[in-house]
Amino acid sequence: MKTEVHVPKPQMHCTIKNIAIFGSADVDEEHPLYKDVFNVARYLAYHNYTIVNGGGPGVMDAATQGAESADGETLVVTFYPKDMPEFEGRFTKNTADKEIKTKNYIERMFGLMEHADAFVCFEGGTGTLSEWATAWLLAHLYYGNHKPLILYGEFWEKLMRVVNDHFFIGEKELSVYRIVKNEEEMITALNEFSAELADRCGLPERTKEVATES
């Protein structure tokens, strides 16, 4: 049986509204990573961003719970596996405002790419690596009409040095992401990306900056 996978098509993105959060499914509520994601999602939701994630446990649950604690909007793109013992699947406690169900893992990943305007990537495992790499690739392929990435955590500095030293990475690929170490730097990165999008679309100056009050 032939399976068709919907790949996101390029379209002009002038503002950032939906932000997808990627990271480990294997952390609980006491883990520092869970708490960091919860606080970041809470801040973003407080400033009227919709939080998007894969509907699973760990970082995904932290993203939803953080957003909900600020009465924010949440969206999950899910897949219910039958023969994938190593895939966490849907987490019942991760209850979002809207759920989009997909047929397989690849469709789920591209659904996350499609329903977000920007991505925040935290520490994770192979699933997070695949999501980050896919988002980065799409930003490269659709450069000039791309969705920005924020890489959250000091470890990204070392990782990206290795990538840049051993892969053929161009200047445009380097320009589509920012590495941030804390929430303050994330706000700065969002402001920079919002300004770039506004310039790209010719929007008024007042639409460029993200509110910074907590």
Helices and strands as residue ranges (DSSP letters): E 18-22, H 32-46, E 50-53, H 59-69, E 74-79, E 98-102, H 105-114, E 118-121, H 126-141, E 149-152, H 155-166, H 171-175, E 177-180, H 183-201, G 205-207
